[in-house]
Amino acid sequence: MIPDGVMESFKANVEVEKKQKCTKRLKRIMKEKNTSSNLCKKILTASNNVKAIMRRVMKQLRVGDQDE
């Protein structure tokens, strides 16, 4: 038979290990989400830049059409 103190210590160690694994996993997930969020922001910025360029080009084309 295993003494109570040893069993309690073992259970406590198991719980600590579970919490550490869970914490590591959560940190990894948060890092991945942060990376995804930053990527989405960059894509949005690039998209907005393309839209602005297209508006300028369209405006220049309209001005060019009026010259003819």
Secondary structure, 3 states (H helix, E strand, C coil): CCCHHHHHHHHHHHHHHHHHHHHHHHHHHHHHHHHHHHHHHHHHHHHHHHHHHHHHHHHHHHHHHHHC
